[in-house]
Every structure is written in structure tokens, then in C-alpha cells.
Amino acid sequence: MEFLVSIALFLILIHAIPKLQTQDGDQVSIRVDPLNGTAIYGDLHYSISCFITGSSAKFSFWSKSSINGDTTTSTKLLLGNKYTVFISFNGAVTLTITNIVEEDEQDYFCNANIGVGLTLQTPSRLIVNGGLSIVVISPSNADVLQGQSQFITCIVTGQPAATAIRWYFTPTGSRLQNTLSMGNSAKYSGGNTQNPSLTVLNFQLSDSGYYACSAINAVGTSISTNCSLRFISVLDITASLPKHSAIAGDSKVTLSCTINGTLPAVEWDWTKAKVDGGNVEIIAQGTNNAKRQIMTSATNPNLNIFSITENDEGIYTCRANNGERQFMSQPVILEVLEASIRTAPGEPEISRPSIITIPTIAYLSCSSTGGNPPPSVIWLRDDIAVSYGTNTSTSDNTTTTTLILKRFDEDDFEVYECQAANGFLQRPLVKTTYLTFNKLGYPPDQPIIAGSHLYDLGDFITLVCSTTGGTPKPSVNWLRDDNIITNGVSRSESGGVITTSLSFTAGLEDHLDVFECQADNGVLKRPLSSTTYIELYFAPKVPILNGPTNLISGTSGKWTCSSMNGYPPPSISMRIQDRLYTNDLIILQSYDVIDRSYTCYTVTGTLDLVPSSDKNGQNLCCDVTHLFNKNVPQSVCLQLTINDEEEQNIVVYVVIGLVALLLLFVLIIAIVCYRNGCTIGRSKKLIGKHIDRQYESQQTTISNQYESTGNREQRNRDRVYYGLDSNQKEEMRVYNIPREDDDYNHYMTIPGDLHHTYFQPISESS
């Protein structure tokens, strides 16, 4: 009952004046100072003083009650380390609160006894300022290059001070937020209360995502906004082969460049330096002219070099920039060999361990013999060139590349591919091998191809591929351009040997093309492969002969004969009638590698000669000999007209003399007429008669010359001559073609046994 009375009295007093007059007339009051006060979170102490008046009132205790909430319960304070009470000499009772925290934000009551079972109290409200930490992070986003370190600033302010720092990471493309382990010193630095900022070391693709910094204090946990870090890889620039060989006269060489990375390349170019040093030449992006061309591609800016000469030899490097920095490929050495006949490289041959029982080190060796220029030999895994652990050497026309493997945990039943290429065939020659640690599976044997390489255009060709063994039985397929061939294919099996044959008629599209045979039974990670190629012989087009037909004896003439689109390259000779000119003839040949479907040679012969007058009326001929039609040459001829210099001078002198006499005659007539008073009409008549007599005289002379010349040309039409030498079995005749006949203004084929001889028409101007 007394308790209820005290509560009622408290409620009355708290909402009224904290004064009370006792029955005996004693005036009792309680005053607190401060009535409303504030403290900073983390302050060491906060004090409230209580002043009590009235002789019947005595201090009893301090209590507290929560500010928030629908109901409040007063709790008596327990004095100790947190709360202390001090009574001063003037009677003031002081409450001291130490180590201010958020929970200290309360209403504090000073309680006084005013009688038996009666208590008077008054509150003092304490507001605690401060709370959760303020956490600011920067940068908000950044692009980080692969392998670099990225610093993320985290600034923590506010009271109370943070007692712990935590970092969170959400990978790109994920919603799962992970807590970073600051104990991983190889990946992270900082991120603690002494240094809240974080450094991400050796940034990789897995580090790309969103980072957040959090601070924990006595109030709770605060977390920053996200910092987005984007991974930018080092541009992986792979140029073609470390050493690339070409032959002088080649129409084109392509140096390939492959660029991979994030962000993609935004700029690219090539550089060239001489092998023996010197200034570096920059071949700029966008170059496209008759000599060089850079492909417009951020992933494959290949460099094409046309009309190869010795000046193209050098060290080439592919460069690219992704907007952050520039990267360079390994150098490519382009070697230009002297003009010669190209030949295909030998098919690759592989030596390897059959089964590996202890995963230590394995050596895979691949060799290719022959080839002009010498081939490059490289190893591939999953269609990617293996650049590490390889060693290439050349000895006795054999190029060998050895691959050293040190880890085999991923190599069980892995297929490795060896490629040999020198730019001659339309694709590299291929052979494969595999590694295995046990015999849990039974792959087939390496496929073996039977068949020749050399054929004539139009031949019917059959290529045979076979393999032995394998559980389950393997399938054997022929491929071209990575596509399985279905037409002209037949299959058979005998004695455990599975054979697949491919038959077709050889066309120009098959020339220097590579055919691949694959054997696969699903045990290995990739099929086993072997390749072969087709080399076709076909005749060139009709040769073209250019040069003068009219010369003055003693002057020089130059004749050029070209034979195009033939394989292999033909031989060219030039002659006048039956006399060969070998020492005066310069032969050049070029190889067309631009159009892979029609790869062929162009051979050009140039004859620089001073023909004598006895060659007048004779034929200058170009003979192109190839490996067809029993070596009967293709021939084209021009008839020469050679005048003596003296005869030419006599004609000139005669003409000059006639003109001088005519002028003298006109002058005499003019003088006579002037003295005798001749009329102009009479002068014209006299002059006209003189001109008529001169014209009749010239017509008579020209008629006699025409009859003489006509007899000589008729004799030339009946002249017959034979081939280049007495051992040639086929007979060859040359006939003059009348120049005035428009029906013969083209190459003419002579029927019968003379169908390889051609005449070029002589133009009106010549």
C-alpha cells in the first residue's frame, strides 16, 4: 500500500512542482542541476547535482529510467565503478556517471525521503551525442591493370571510436558478399583499426568486383558505399613465328598478330628494325598501300608485305595499346632468301614416350626435313601454340622442336599437335601424339596416309588413310578446311585395320591444298591427326612477248617475254631464228601467294641486244618449256625490220637535196617573173607542171621498190625452220601473219604439230 502511495505521489510531483509541504508546515523541495544535460559518447564522466531543502527531507538514492518506451520503470542505481555519489558540505548530492556510452542516455532521478514510506523525486535528463561511425571510401570505381596493386582509401570518423575494421568483397557477376581475410598478406595489406585503408596486391581477374569498408564501434556497425574495381588484363600479343622465311620475288608475306585482353586494344601498329641494328621504323595503323598493309582489326592486325625484296628483311614487332598502356609482342625475324624454287616441307615426324608411369618430365620431339624456305615447327595444345618449354634447332636440312613437359596432372590422355609450315602449302602439315599414365583406355594408333603428292591437273586421285587398334573401334574421317568430307569416301575393315579412302579428280582448287585424316574412338581428349597435300602440274598461259620490231642497225633493243600461271615454273629461252641468246638473257621469277586457290609462278625473261643488219626480216622468238606435251615449248615471235644506218642517211640526203633544188627553182622563177612582169597565174602553172613531173618520178621509184620488197616478203613467207636444237623431236614452224588483216589481231595457234607456236600481231604504229 505504501508503495502505491509513493508511486502516485511521484506521478503527481513529476508533472507538477517538485515541492511539498508536510503536515507540520515544513517546506520540502528537490532541485537537480542540470535539469537537461548532454554528454559526448566516450566522455570519461558526467555529473548531476541534487539539492534538497526541508528539515524533514533526506536524500535516499539515485535511480534511472529509459527515455523511450510507453512504460518506464525506475531502476535504482547500484553504486560502484559506473556510478558514484558524493555529498558536499553544503548538502548537495552529486551523481557521477563514468565512461559515457549510448545506454547512458536516460532520465536520472534524485530520490528523497519525506516521511515514513513517502519519497519525493525529480528527474535530470541526459542526452548522449555521438553514435555509429561515419565511413567514407574512395575511389568509387577504378580500372586495375593485371598484376598491379590497387589502393582503396577508407576514412572512419565519429564517436565512439571504431573498435574493429572489416572489408567485404562481392565478385563481379555474383550477389554473395564475402568477408576478406586480412591475414592473407600475399593478397591484402591494411584494413585494420590502425590503417583502415586496403591495398589489393597482384590484381587478377578474380579480384574484379565490389569492395566495401565497415567500422564497428560501441554503437554498432557502419558500412561504406561500394568501390567497383574492374580488371584490365595485360594485352597478350602473339606475333606469328619467331622466325619467318620468305623468298625474294614472293608476291606477299603475312606476319600474323593476335591480341587478347580486357580492355580490348584501341590502337595498334608494327615496327621494323634492321637485323644489324639501326633506327626503328614505325608502320602506322591504317597503312594500306602497294607495299604494306595493316589489317583493321583490334584482335588480328596482321601485316601484309607485298613484292618481297631483300629490303624487307628485318625484325618486326606488333604493338597495341588498350587505353591504359602499350604492350609489345615478341620480335619476328623475317629472313629473305635468294630467288629459288619453293618446295613443301617434309611431313612432321614425332618421337615420344608411349606411357608415362612417373609424373616427372617428358620430352616430345617433332621434326620436319626439307622445304624451301626452311619450315617452322611448333607444338600446339587445344589449338593454342605452346610457347613455354620449347627448344628449336636446325641440322642437316632438318628442323626440330622439342617440348618439355613438367606437370602431368592435366595431361593424361591429352593430345598434342605438331605443325610444320613454310608458307608454301595452303595450310600447315600436321601430326599428333598423346600422353597417358596408364592403360585404362585404349586409343587407336596414329593414322597413316598412303598416296603420292605429285599429280597432273585432271588426274584421278585416291588417298588412303588407315589406323590399327583402339577400344572401342575408332572412326576414320577425311577433312578439308576442318570440315568432314562425305563425297568420294569409302570405308573398309580387315584384320583389325580400319581404312578410309578418298577419291576425286584433281582441279586447280586442289593445288597445294592439305587434306587431314583423323582417327577417334573417344578415349583421347582430341582425335589423332595426320595430313598430306596435293601438288599439281599445269601449263602456263600463252607467253607474252613485248619489244621493238623496227630498228636501225647498230642500235640496242630490249625484248621481254613473260609466262604466267604455270606450275612448276617453266624455263624461258629467246632466239633470233635458230640462234640462242643465253648470256644476254636475264631470267626473273615470282611466286604468287596471294590467291591460295591458284598458287603459281610468273617467269620473265629480258633480252637486251644490238642486232646486226643481217637479222633484217628474221624472227625474234621466245620459247617457254614446261613439263607437258613431251617438252614441246610454247613459242611466240616478232618479225624484225633492221635498216642500215648508211642507207638511212642516203635517203635523208636525197630528200634534203630535192627540197633544196625545189626551193632554188621557185626562187629563180620568182626573179624571172619579177623582171619580165609574169602573172601569178602563169607562175602557178609553171610550178604545177614541175611538181607533176617530180610526182611521176617518185611514183616510178616507189613502184620499183615495192616489187623488190614484195619478192623478199614472199620468200620469207615460204621459209621453214625447225626447233631449238637437232635433238628436239617435235617440229616447229613459224609463219608470218599479214598485218593488214584484222582477223589475226590475236594470238594464233598453228594447227597440227605446230600448235605450240604463236605470233603476236604488229601494231600499226610499229
Residue, then its C-alpha position, 0 to 999 in steps of 0.5 A: m500500500e505504501f508503495l502505491v502511495s509513493i508511486a502516485l505521489f511521484l506521478i503527481l510531483i513529476h508533472a507538477i512542482p517538485k515541492l511539498q509541504t508536510q503536515d507540520g508546515d515544513q517546506v520540502s523541495i528537490r532541485v537537480d542541476p542540470l535539469n537537461g544535460t548532454a554528454i559526448y559518447g566516450d566522455l570519461h564522466y558526467s555529473i548531476s547535482c541534487f539539492i534538497t531543502g526541508s528539515s524533514a527531507k533526506f536524500s535516499f538514492w539515485s535511480k534511472s529510467s529509459i527515455n523511450g518506451d510507453t512504460t518506464t520503470s525506475t531502476k535504482l542505481l547500484l553504486g560502484n565503478k559506473y556510478t558514484v555519489f558524493i555529498s558536499f558540505n553544503g548538502a548537495v548530492t552529486l551523481t557521477i556517471t563514468n565512461i559515457v556510452e549510448e545506454d547512458e542516455q536516460d532520465y536520472f532521478c534524485n530520490a528523497n525521503i519525506g516521511v515514513g514510506l513517502t519519497l519525493q523525486t525529480p528527474s535530470r535528463l541526459i542526452v548522449n551525442g555521438g553514435l555509429s561511425i561515419v565511413v567514407i571510401s574512395p575511389s568509387n570505381a577504378d580500372v586495375l591493370q593485371g598484376q598491379s596493386q590497387f589502393i582503396t582509401c577508407i576514412v572512419t570518423g565519429q564517436p565512439a571510436a571504431t573498435a574493429i575494421r572489416w572489408y567485404f568483397t562481392p565478385t563481379g557477376s555474383r550477389l554473395q558478399n564475402t568477408l576478406s581475410m586480412g591475414n592473407s598478406a600475399k593478397y591484402s595489406g591494411g584494413n585494420t583499426q590502425n590503417p583502415s585503408l586496403t591495398v589489393l596486391n597482384f590484381q587478377l581477374s578474380d579480384s574484379g568486383y565490389y569492395a566495401c569498408s565497415a567500422i564497428n564501434a560501441v554503437g554498432t556497425s557502419i558500412s561504406t558505399n561500394c568501390s567497383l574495381r574492374f580488371i584490365s588484363v595485360l594485352d597478350i600479343t602473339a606475333s606469328l613465328p619467331k622466325h619467318s622465311a620468305i623468298a625474294g620475288d614472293s608476291k606477299v608475306t603475312l606476319s600474323c598478330t593476335i591480341n587478347g585482353t580486357l580492355p580490348a586494344v584501341e590502337w595498334d601498329w608494327t615496327k621494323a628494325k634492321v637485323d644489324g641494328g639501326n633506327v626503328e621504323i614505325i608502320a602506322q595503323g591504317t597503312n594500306n598501300a602497294k607495299r604494306q598493309i595493316m589489317t583493321s582489326a583490334t584482335n588480328p592486325n596482321l601485316n601484309i608485305f607485298s613484292i618481297t625484296e631483300n629490303d624487307e628483311g628485318i625484325y618486326t614487332c606488333r604493338a597495341n595499346n588498350g587505353e591504359r598502356q602499350f604492350m609489345s609482342q615478341p620480335v619476328i625475324l623475317e629472313v629473305l632468301e635468294a630467288s629459288i624454287r619453293t618446295a613443301p616441307g617434309e611431313p612432321e615426324i614425332s618421337r615420344p614416350s608411349i606411357i608415362t608411369i612417373p609424373t616427372i618430365a617428358y620430352l616430345s620431339c617433332s621434326s620436319t626435313g626439307g622445304n624451301p624456305p626452311p619450315s617452322v615447327i611448333w607444338l600446339r595444345d587445344d589449338i593454342a601454340v605452346s610457347y613455354g618449354t620449347n627448344t628449336s634447332t636446325s641440322d642437316n636440312t632438318t628442323t626440330t622442336t622439342l617440348i618439355l613437359k613438367r606437370f602431368d596432372e592435366d595431361d593424361f590422355e591429352v593430345y598434342e599437335c605438331q605443325a610444320a609450315n613454310g608458307f608454301l602449302q595452303r595450310p600447315l602439315v600436321k601430326t599428333t601424339y598423346l600422353t597417358f599414365n596408364k592403360l585404362g583406355y585404349p586409343p587407336d594408333q596414329p593414322i597413316i596416309a598412303g598416296s603420292h603428292l605429285y599429280d597432273l591437273g585432271d588426274f584421278i586421285t585416291l588417298v588412303c588413310s588407315t589406323t590399327g587398334g583402339t577400344p572401342k573401334p575408332s572412326v576414320n574421317w577425311l577433312r578439308d578446311d576442318n570440315i568432314i568430307t562425305n563425297g568420294v569416301s569409302r570405308s573398309e575393315s580387315g584384320g583389325v585395320i580400319t581404312t578410309s579412302l578418298s577419291f576425286t579428280a584433281g582441279l586447280e582448287d586442289h593445288l597445294d591444298v592439305f587434306e587431314c585424316q583423323a582417327d577417334n574412338g573417344v578415349l583421347k581428349r582430341p582425335l589423332s591427326s595426320t595430313t598430306y597435300i596435293e601438288l599439281y602440274f599445269a601449263p602456263k598461259v600463252p607467253i607474252l612477248n613485248g619489244p621493238t620490231n623496227l630498228i636501225s642497225g647498230t642500235s640496242g633493243k630490249w625484248t621481254c617475254s613473260s609466262m604466267n600461271g604455270y606450275p612448276p615454273p617453266s624455263i624461258s629461252m629467246r632466239i633470233q631464228d635458230r640462234l640462242y641468246t643465253n648470256d644476254l638473257i636475264i631470267l626473273q621469277s615470282y611466286d604468287v601467294i596471294d590467291r591460295s586457290y591458284t598458287c603459281y609462278t610468273v617467269t620473265g625473261t629480258l633480252d637486251l641486244v644490238p642486232s646486226s643488219d643481217k637479222n633484217g626480216q628474221n624472227l625474234c622468238c621466245d620459247v617457254t618449256h614446261l613439263f607437258n606435251k613431251n617438252v614441246p615449248q610454247s613459242v611466240c615471235l616478232q618479225l624484225t625490220i633492221n635498216d642500215e644506218e648508211e642507207q638511212n642517211i642516203v635517203v635523208y640526203v636525197v630528200i634534203g637535196l630535192v627540197a633544196l633544188l625545189l626551193l632554188f627553182v621557185l626562187i629563180i622563177a620568182i626573179v624571172c617573173y619579177r623582171n619580165g612582169c609574169t602573172i601569178g597565174r602563169s607562175k602557178k602553172l609553171i610550178g604545177k607542171h614541175i611538181d607533176r613531173q617530180y610526182e611521176s618520178q617518185q611514183t616510178t621509184i616507189s613502184n620499183q621498190y615495192e616489187s623488190t620488197g614484195n619478192r623478199e616478203q614472199r620468200n620469207r613467207d615460204r621459209v621453214y625452220y625447225g626447233l631449238d636444237s637437232n635433238q628436239k623431236e617435235e617440229m616447229r614452224v613459224y609463219n608470218i601473219p599479214r598485218e593488214d588483216d584484222d582477223y589475226n589481231h590475236y594470238m594464233t595457234i598453228p594447227g597440227d604439230l605446230h600448235h605450240t607456236y604463236f605470233q603476236p600481231i604488229s601494231e600499226s604504229s610499229 
